[in-house]
Amino acid sequence: MGTGKKPLSAAFAQYTSLALLLPISTFVGYVIGHYLDKALGTHWLTVLFLILGTVGGFIELIRQIMRDSNDGPG
């Protein structure tokens, strides 16, 4: 029925969220690690959760790119 093409506003919203995905996930990982460090009196959880947040952001970014490449024209 439809052409299968996304409206421009939907594509804009999707790619804007992709642009924000990596910095936000990295920041959230940092904040979680920082608060755990303060609560537990450690100094290494900030780095661990910073890395986990970054890796999680990259994984989700790659998943979205793979979805987009499968939904492409053709």
The first five atom37 places (N, CA, C, CB, O) and aatype in JSON, in Angstrom:
{
  "aatype": [12, 7, 16, 7, 11, 11, 14, 10, 15, 0, 0, 13, 0, 5, 18, 16, 15, 10, 0, 10, 10, 10, 14, 9, 15, 16, 13, 19, 7, 18, 19, 9, 7, 8, 18, 10, 3, 11, 0, 10, 7, 16, 8, 17, 10, 16, 19, 10, 13, 10, 9, 10, 7, 16, 19, 7, 7, 13, 9, 6, 10, 9, 1, 5, 9, 12, 1, 3, 15, 2, 3, 7, 14, 7],
  "atom_mask": [
    [1, 1, 1, 1, 1],
    [1, 1, 1, 0, 1],
    [1, 1, 1, 1, 1],
    [1, 1, 1, 0, 1],
    [1, 1, 1, 1, 1],
    [1, 1, 1, 1, 1],
    [1, 1, 1, 1, 1],
    [1, 1, 1, 1, 1],
    [1, 1, 1, 1, 1],
    [1, 1, 1, 1, 1],
    [1, 1, 1, 1, 1],
    [1, 1, 1, 1, 1],
    [1, 1, 1, 1, 1],
    [1, 1, 1, 1, 1],
    [1, 1, 1, 1, 1],
    [1, 1, 1, 1, 1],
    [1, 1, 1, 1, 1],
    [1, 1, 1, 1, 1],
    [1, 1, 1, 1, 1],
    [1, 1, 1, 1, 1],
    [1, 1, 1, 1, 1],
    [1, 1, 1, 1, 1],
    [1, 1, 1, 1, 1],
    [1, 1, 1, 1, 1],
    [1, 1, 1, 1, 1],
    [1, 1, 1, 1, 1],
    [1, 1, 1, 1, 1],
    [1, 1, 1, 1, 1],
    [1, 1, 1, 0, 1],
    [1, 1, 1, 1, 1],
    [1, 1, 1, 1, 1],
    [1, 1, 1, 1, 1],
    [1, 1, 1, 0, 1],
    [1, 1, 1, 1, 1],
    [1, 1, 1, 1, 1],
    [1, 1, 1, 1, 1],
    [1, 1, 1, 1, 1],
    [1, 1, 1, 1, 1],
    [1, 1, 1, 1, 1],
    [1, 1, 1, 1, 1],
    [1, 1, 1, 0, 1],
    [1, 1, 1, 1, 1],
    [1, 1, 1, 1, 1],
    [1, 1, 1, 1, 1],
    [1, 1, 1, 1, 1],
    [1, 1, 1, 1, 1],
    [1, 1, 1, 1, 1],
    [1, 1, 1, 1, 1],
    [1, 1, 1, 1, 1],
    [1, 1, 1, 1, 1],
    [1, 1, 1, 1, 1],
    [1, 1, 1, 1, 1],
    [1, 1, 1, 0, 1],
    [1, 1, 1, 1, 1],
    [1, 1, 1, 1, 1],
    [1, 1, 1, 0, 1],
    [1, 1, 1, 0, 1],
    [1, 1, 1, 1, 1],
    [1, 1, 1, 1, 1],
    [1, 1, 1, 1, 1],
    [1, 1, 1, 1, 1],
    [1, 1, 1, 1, 1],
    [1, 1, 1, 1, 1],
    [1, 1, 1, 1, 1],
    [1, 1, 1, 1, 1],
    [1, 1, 1, 1, 1],
    [1, 1, 1, 1, 1],
    [1, 1, 1, 1, 1],
    [1, 1, 1, 1, 1],
    [1, 1, 1, 1, 1],
    [1, 1, 1, 1, 1],
    [1, 1, 1, 0, 1],
    [1, 1, 1, 1, 1],
    [1, 1, 1, 0, 1]
  ],
  "atom_positions": [
    [[0.82, -1.18, 0.0], [0.0, 0.0, 0.0], [0.86, 1.25, 0.0], [-0.93, 0.0, 1.19], [0.75, 2.1, -0.88]],
    [[1.75, 1.35, 1.01], [2.65, 2.5, 1.07], [3.91, 2.22, 0.26], [0.0, 0.0, 0.0], [4.14, 1.1, -0.2]],
    [[4.69, 3.24, 0.09], [5.92, 3.08, -0.68], [7.03, 2.49, 0.17], [6.37, 4.42, -1.24], [8.06, 2.09, -0.37]],
    [[6.84, 2.43, 1.49], [7.86, 1.89, 2.36], [8.92, 2.91, 2.74], [0.0, 0.0, 0.0], [9.85, 2.61, 3.48]],
    [[8.77, 4.11, 2.22], [9.73, 5.17, 2.52], [9.25, 5.96, 3.74], [9.93, 6.1, 1.29], [8.07, 6.27, 3.86]],
    [[10.17, 6.28, 4.62], [9.83, 7.02, 5.83], [9.61, 8.49, 5.48], [10.94, 6.87, 6.9], [10.27, 9.04, 4.59]],
    [[8.68, 9.12, 6.19], [8.55, 10.57, 6.01], [9.82, 11.27, 6.48], [7.31, 11.11, 6.77], [10.56, 10.74, 7.31]],
    [[10.06, 12.43, 5.95], [11.27, 13.19, 6.28], [11.37, 13.47, 7.78], [11.29, 14.51, 5.51], [12.47, 13.4, 8.34]],
    [[10.26, 13.79, 8.42], [10.3, 14.09, 9.85], [10.69, 12.86, 10.67], [8.94, 14.63, 10.32], [11.4, 12.98, 11.67]],
    [[10.22, 11.69, 10.26], [10.58, 10.46, 10.98], [12.06, 10.13, 10.8], [9.72, 9.28, 10.49], [12.72, 9.73, 11.75]],
    [[12.57, 10.32, 9.6], [14.0, 10.07, 9.36], [14.85, 11.07, 10.15], [14.32, 10.18, 7.85], [15.88, 10.69, 10.71]],
    [[14.42, 12.33, 10.19], [15.15, 13.34, 10.95], [15.19, 13.0, 12.43], [14.51, 14.72, 10.76], [16.23, 13.1, 13.07]],
    [[14.05, 12.58, 12.98], [13.98, 12.21, 14.4], [14.87, 10.99, 14.69], [12.53, 11.92, 14.81], [15.55, 10.94, 15.71]],
    [[14.86, 10.03, 13.79], [15.66, 8.82, 14.0], [17.15, 9.15, 13.99], [15.35, 7.77, 12.92], [17.88, 8.67, 14.86]],
    [[17.61, 9.93, 13.05], [19.03, 10.23, 12.98], [19.48, 11.23, 14.03], [19.37, 10.76, 11.61], [20.65, 11.24, 14.42]],
    [[18.58, 12.07, 14.5], [18.91, 12.94, 15.63], [19.11, 12.09, 16.89], [17.79, 13.99, 15.86], [20.03, 12.35, 17.67]],
    [[18.25, 11.1, 17.08], [18.43, 10.23, 18.25], [19.72, 9.43, 18.14], [17.23, 9.28, 18.39], [20.36, 9.16, 19.16]],
    [[20.1, 9.04, 16.94], [21.38, 8.34, 16.77], [22.56, 9.25, 17.12], [21.52, 7.83, 15.33], [23.54, 8.79, 17.69]],
    [[22.45, 10.51, 16.77], [23.53, 11.44, 17.07], [23.68, 11.66, 18.57], [23.29, 12.78, 16.38], [24.79, 11.92, 19.06]],
    [[22.6, 11.54, 19.31], [22.63, 11.75, 20.75], [22.88, 10.47, 21.53], [21.33, 12.37, 21.21], [23.22, 10.52, 22.72]],
    [[22.73, 9.33, 20.89], [22.82, 8.04, 21.56], [24.17, 7.82, 22.24], [22.57, 6.94, 20.58], [24.21, 7.49, 23.43]],
    [[25.25, 7.99, 21.54], [26.58, 7.7, 22.08], [26.97, 8.66, 23.22], [27.62, 7.78, 20.98], [27.41, 8.18, 24.27]],
    [[26.83, 9.97, 23.05], [27.19, 10.83, 24.19], [26.31, 10.64, 25.42], [27.13, 12.27, 23.77], [26.8, 10.71, 26.55]],
    [[25.03, 10.39, 25.22], [24.14, 10.2, 26.37], [24.46, 8.9, 27.09], [22.67, 10.22, 25.92], [24.51, 8.88, 28.32]],
    [[24.68, 7.82, 26.35], [24.99, 6.55, 27.01], [26.33, 6.62, 27.75], [25.01, 5.4, 25.99], [26.48, 6.03, 28.82]],
    [[27.29, 7.34, 27.17], [28.58, 7.51, 27.84], [28.4, 8.32, 29.13], [29.59, 8.21, 26.91], [28.98, 7.97, 30.16]],
    [[27.62, 9.38, 29.07], [27.38, 10.22, 30.24], [26.64, 9.45, 31.34], [26.58, 11.46, 29.85], [26.98, 9.56, 32.51]],
    [[25.64, 8.66, 30.95], [24.89, 7.88, 31.93], [25.81, 6.86, 32.61], [23.7, 7.16, 31.26], [25.74, 6.67, 33.83]],
    [[26.67, 6.22, 31.83], [27.62, 5.29, 32.42], [28.55, 5.98, 33.4], [0.0, 0.0, 0.0], [28.85, 5.44, 34.47]],
    [[29.01, 7.17, 33.05], [29.88, 7.94, 33.95], [29.16, 8.29, 35.25], [30.36, 9.23, 33.26], [29.72, 8.13, 36.34]],
    [[27.93, 8.76, 35.14], [27.17, 9.18, 36.33], [26.92, 7.99, 37.25], [25.84, 9.82, 35.92], [27.09, 8.11, 38.47]],
    [[26.53, 6.86, 36.69], [26.29, 5.67, 37.51], [27.58, 5.26, 38.23], [25.77, 4.49, 36.64], [27.57, 4.99, 39.43]],
    [[28.69, 5.22, 37.5], [29.96, 4.85, 38.1], [30.4, 5.84, 39.18], [0.0, 0.0, 0.0], [30.92, 5.44, 40.22]],
    [[30.19, 7.12, 38.92], [30.58, 8.15, 39.89], [29.81, 7.98, 41.2], [30.34, 9.55, 39.31], [30.4, 8.02, 42.28]],
    [[28.5, 7.8, 41.1], [27.7, 7.65, 42.32], [28.02, 6.34, 43.04], [26.22, 7.7, 41.98], [28.02, 6.31, 44.27]],
    [[28.29, 5.29, 42.3], [28.68, 4.04, 42.96], [30.04, 4.19, 43.65], [28.74, 2.88, 41.94], [30.24, 3.67, 44.75]],
    [[30.95, 4.9, 43.02], [32.24, 5.16, 43.66], [32.07, 5.92, 44.97], [33.16, 5.94, 42.72], [32.69, 5.59, 45.98]],
    [[31.22, 6.94, 44.94], [31.0, 7.72, 46.17], [30.33, 6.86, 47.25], [30.12, 8.95, 45.87], [30.7, 6.95, 48.42]],
    [[29.37, 6.04, 46.85], [28.63, 5.23, 47.82], [29.5, 4.11, 48.4], [27.39, 4.63, 47.17], [29.37, 3.77, 49.58]],
    [[30.37, 3.53, 47.58], [31.16, 2.39, 48.03], [32.58, 2.75, 48.44], [31.2, 1.36, 46.94], [33.31, 1.89, 48.94]],
    [[32.98, 3.99, 48.23], [34.32, 4.41, 48.6], [35.42, 3.86, 47.69], [0.0, 0.0, 0.0], [36.55, 3.69, 48.13]],
    [[35.07, 3.59, 46.46], [36.06, 3.08, 45.5], [36.44, 4.18, 44.51], [35.5, 1.83, 44.74], [35.9, 5.29, 44.58]],
    [[37.36, 3.88, 43.6], [37.79, 4.87, 42.62], [37.84, 4.32, 41.2], [39.15, 5.41, 42.99], [38.23, 5.04, 40.28]],
    [[37.45, 3.08, 41.0], [37.59, 2.47, 39.68], [36.25, 2.23, 38.98], [38.32, 1.17, 39.81], [36.24, 1.94, 37.78]],
    [[35.14, 2.35, 39.68], [33.85, 2.08, 39.06], [33.45, 3.15, 38.04], [32.79, 1.99, 40.13], [32.73, 2.84, 37.09]],
    [[33.91, 4.38, 38.22], [33.62, 5.42, 37.24], [34.18, 5.04, 35.88], [34.2, 6.77, 37.7], [33.49, 5.16, 34.87]],
    [[35.42, 4.59, 35.86], [36.05, 4.2, 34.59], [35.34, 2.99, 33.99], [37.56, 3.89, 34.8], [35.08, 2.95, 32.78]],
    [[35.02, 2.02, 34.82], [34.34, 0.81, 34.34], [33.0, 1.15, 33.7], [34.14, -0.18, 35.48], [32.71, 0.7, 32.59]],
    [[32.17, 1.93, 34.39], [30.86, 2.25, 33.86], [30.93, 3.24, 32.7], [29.98, 2.82, 34.96], [30.05, 3.24, 31.84]],
    [[31.97, 4.07, 32.65], [32.19, 4.93, 31.5], [32.44, 4.08, 30.26], [33.38, 5.89, 31.75], [31.88, 4.34, 29.19]],
    [[33.28, 3.07, 30.41], [33.56, 2.16, 29.29], [32.31, 1.37, 28.91], [34.71, 1.19, 29.65], [32.01, 1.23, 27.73]],
    [[31.58, 0.86, 29.9], [30.37, 0.1, 29.61], [29.32, 0.96, 28.9], [29.78, -0.46, 30.9], [28.66, 0.48, 27.98]],
    [[29.17, 2.19, 29.31], [28.22, 3.09, 28.65], [28.61, 3.37, 27.21], [0.0, 0.0, 0.0], [27.76, 3.4, 26.32]],
    [[29.9, 3.57, 26.98], [30.39, 3.82, 25.62], [30.18, 2.6, 24.74], [31.87, 4.21, 25.64], [29.71, 2.71, 23.61]],
    [[30.54, 1.43, 25.25], [30.37, 0.19, 24.48], [28.89, -0.05, 24.19], [30.97, -1.01, 25.25], [28.53, -0.43, 23.08]],
    [[28.04, 0.17, 25.18], [26.6, 0.01, 24.97], [26.07, 0.95, 23.9], [0.0, 0.0, 0.0], [25.23, 0.57, 23.09]],
    [[26.56, 2.18, 23.9], [26.15, 3.14, 22.87], [26.6, 2.71, 21.49], [0.0, 0.0, 0.0], [25.83, 2.81, 20.53]],
    [[27.83, 2.22, 21.37], [28.32, 1.74, 20.08], [27.52, 0.53, 19.6], [29.81, 1.38, 20.17], [27.2, 0.43, 18.41]],
    [[27.19, -0.38, 20.5], [26.41, -1.56, 20.11], [25.05, -1.15, 19.57], [26.25, -2.51, 21.3], [24.61, -1.65, 18.53]],
    [[24.39, -0.25, 20.26], [23.08, 0.19, 19.79], [23.18, 0.97, 18.48], [22.4, 1.06, 20.85], [22.31, 0.86, 17.62]],
    [[24.24, 1.74, 18.31], [24.48, 2.47, 17.06], [24.66, 1.49, 15.9], [25.71, 3.38, 17.19], [24.1, 1.68, 14.83]],
    [[25.44, 0.45, 16.12], [25.68, -0.55, 15.08], [24.39, -1.31, 14.77], [26.78, -1.54, 15.51], [24.1, -1.58, 13.61]],
    [[23.61, -1.64, 15.79], [22.33, -2.32, 15.55], [21.41, -1.48, 14.68], [21.63, -2.63, 16.88], [20.78, -1.99, 13.75]],
    [[21.35, -0.18, 14.97], [20.47, 0.7, 14.19], [20.97, 0.83, 12.76], [20.39, 2.08, 14.85], [20.16, 0.85, 11.83]],
    [[22.26, 0.91, 12.57], [22.81, 0.99, 11.22], [22.51, -0.29, 10.45], [24.34, 1.25, 11.26], [22.17, -0.24, 9.26]],
    [[22.62, -1.44, 11.12], [22.3, -2.72, 10.46], [20.82, -2.77, 10.09], [22.67, -3.91, 11.37], [20.48, -3.24, 9.0]],
    [[19.95, -2.3, 10.97], [18.51, -2.26, 10.66], [18.25, -1.37, 9.45], [17.7, -1.76, 11.87], [17.47, -1.73, 8.57]],
    [[18.9, -0.2, 9.42], [18.69, 0.72, 8.31], [19.2, 0.15, 6.99], [19.38, 2.05, 8.59], [18.59, 0.34, 5.95]],
    [[20.33, -0.56, 7.04], [20.87, -1.12, 5.8], [19.98, -2.25, 5.29], [22.32, -1.63, 6.03], [19.93, -2.49, 4.08]],
    [[19.28, -2.96, 6.18], [18.35, -4.01, 5.76], [17.04, -3.44, 5.25], [18.09, -4.97, 6.9], [16.36, -4.08, 4.44]],
    [[16.66, -2.25, 5.72], [15.4, -1.63, 5.31], [15.56, -0.71, 4.11], [14.81, -0.85, 6.45], [14.6, -0.05, 3.69]],
    [[16.75, -0.66, 3.55], [17.04, 0.25, 2.45], [16.24, -0.05, 1.2], [0.0, 0.0, 0.0], [15.5, -1.03, 1.14]],
    [[16.39, 0.8, 0.19], [15.64, 0.58, -1.05], [16.08, -0.7, -1.73], [15.82, 1.76, -2.0], [17.24, -1.11, -1.67]],
    [[15.15, -1.31, -2.37], [15.52, -2.52, -3.11], [14.66, -3.59, -2.75], [0.0, 0.0, 0.0], [14.81, -4.69, -3.27]]
  ]
}
